[in-house]
Amino acid sequence: MLALSGIILLAVRPAPPRDRLSAAIGFTACFVYIAFGAWYAFGNPQLNWDMLPYIASAMSYEETNVELIHRETYEAARQAGAVITGNNYMDDMAANADHFHQQLPGFQVKPLYIALIYAVHKTGISYVNSSVLISVISSCAIFWVIAIWLARFTEGVLWGLLTICSAGLSGLIPTARLSTPDGLSALLILGSLFVLIERQAPILSSLILAASLLARPDNLILALVVITYLIVVGPREYALSSRMFAFFALGMIVIAVTVNLLSGFQGWWAIFNHSFRNLLGSPQRITRSSSISSFTYVLYTSLTQILLFEWGWAFLGLCVVLVLGSVPVRFRGKNIYSHVALALALALIARLAVYPQWSNRFFVAYYAFGVIALVQMSTSLRREASEPPPPVKSGRKLQFS
């Protein structure tokens, strides 16, 4: 609410004069906030259960013995104070090395995050701390991307406050505490949007989006929707050429399929069953067949839960409505923010149709861009309101004799 209030006030508040003291205060506030947040996140990690298969996957770079990987993974988690039991599924994973090993392909489809865990661990940092440190660094980088982006619209103390509020709404610190690739994925997505919009570099932006598939392969939906939308209805200077579009679209699909095949991933239906129907202790032996009726039931119940009990979709919807309401999308229109906002909304709908689960850590980049788009909209409205109206040309009076 504080962030939204600040964004709304920006639309009516006059632009502050350039003031070195104000800029210094704003920068200091940002630095203190993110420094304290990083220190807190690294010192108080959430130690979520997903940490275990990610660490085990990193260990498998050097070790192939399933029992040894299982034992060392759980020993590292115990030393860090992680809760590794608590329900039938977690108890089974802790007791059965084979069942735990069968979970790994569902996590090894994120090879960039796992490779970074392994690389950081080789510097002498424990596996647990390595998995958290990547999220902390990614969240800090996201914070400064937001800060640099917002500096294009405002400055001084107001810039600092908006940056901090944007970080709070985006959930950066909670994401930084997790041993998941979500922070890394959000950094790549937000970075690609910044390069696209502020640098007008669609090729580089598409390369970064392609790299994000190595952090989370489900980013394929977002990547394909964005590049397809821009080439169909977006401003031409932000769209790929037809040849480059075909290259990137095919390349992204190849990356996603290759990663799935190399990791031994059991497929979308296995992870769908695991997430929404029952936790699979042995996904390689899944016998429940897919059906339209079961998918429809899960889709209905999950989307109902999201619509009634999650605030994130409402905030993102508000951002899109406000942005599109102030600058309507026009075919080949020049306002790239309204086009990207609509493309992200379409990508979000497509993602929920395939995997109807809402967790704020999945949508950090969406939240951040939503706030940035609102600030850009407010700045544009303020600028238009401050400009004097064009003079009305009076017509030549007719004289009658």
C-alpha positions, 0 to 999 in steps of 0.5 A: 500500500505504501508503494502504491500510495507513493506511485499515485502521489508521483502523478500529482507531485511536481518533479523535484529539483536536482539536489545533490543532498536529496540524491545522496539521501536517496542512494544511502537509503537504498544502500542501507536497505539492500545491505541490511536485507542481504545480511538478514537473508543470508543469515536467516535462510528459509532452508526450504525442502527444495534445497535438498535435491538442488544440493544433491544435483550439484554433488552429482557433478563429482559423485555417482553413488546414490546412497552417498549423495543422499547421505551427504545431502541430508547431513549438510541439511542437518548441520544447517538446521533445516527441517528435513522431515515432517510429513509422509513424503519428507519422511520417505525421502529422508529414509529412501535414497532411491526415491530421493534420487528419482526426484532429482530430474525435476530439479536438474532441469534448472542446470544454471542454478545447479552449476552456480551452486557447484561453482560457489561451493568450489570456492570453499563455501558450504553447499547450503550457503552456496544455494542461498548466496545465489539467491541473495546476489540475484535479489541484490542485482534485481534491486539495483536494476529496479533502482537504475530503471526508476532513476529514469523517471524520478530522482532524489529521496522520492527515487530512493523511497520508490525503489525500496517500496518496489523491492518490498512489493516484489518480494525480494528479501523473501526470495533472497532467503530461498534455496531456489532458482527463482531469484536468478530467473527473475533477474534474467527476465527483468534484465531482458525487459530492461535491455529491450525497453531502455536499450531497444536491443531485441536480439540481446533481450532474446538472448537473455530470455533464452538463458533464463530457460536454464534457470527455469524451463517454464520461462519458455511460455513467457519468452515465446509470448513476449517475442511473438507479441512484439513481432505481431503487434508491437513497435517495430523497433522493439521486435525481432526480424522474421528470420531472427524470430524463427531462430530464437523461437526454435532455439528456445524450444530446443533448449527446453526440450534438450534440458528435459531430455538430458536431465531425465525429467519424467514429463509435464504430467508427472510434475502435474500429478506431483504438485496437484494430485499427490506427492510422488515418492516414486515418479519413475513408476507413475501409473496414473494416466492423464485425462481431460477431466482430471486436468479440468478439475485441478485447473478449476480448484486451483484457479479458484484458490488463486482468485479468492485467496491470493493478492498477487494476481490482483496487484498485477491486474491493477498495474495492467489496468492502470497502465493500459487505461492511461496509454491504450495499446495501439497496433504498432503504437509507440508506448512500449510499456503498455505493450510489454504489460499486455504481453506479460499479462498474456504470458501469465494467463498462459502459464496458469492455464498449464500450471495453475499454482501461485507463489510470489517467488515465481512472479518477482519480475512481474511485480517489479515491472508492474511497479516500474510501468506504473511509475512510467505512466505517472511520470508521463501523466505528470509531464502532460499535465505540466505542459501548456496547452497548444495555442488555439488558432483563430480563424480569419473573421469574415467582414461584410460590407 
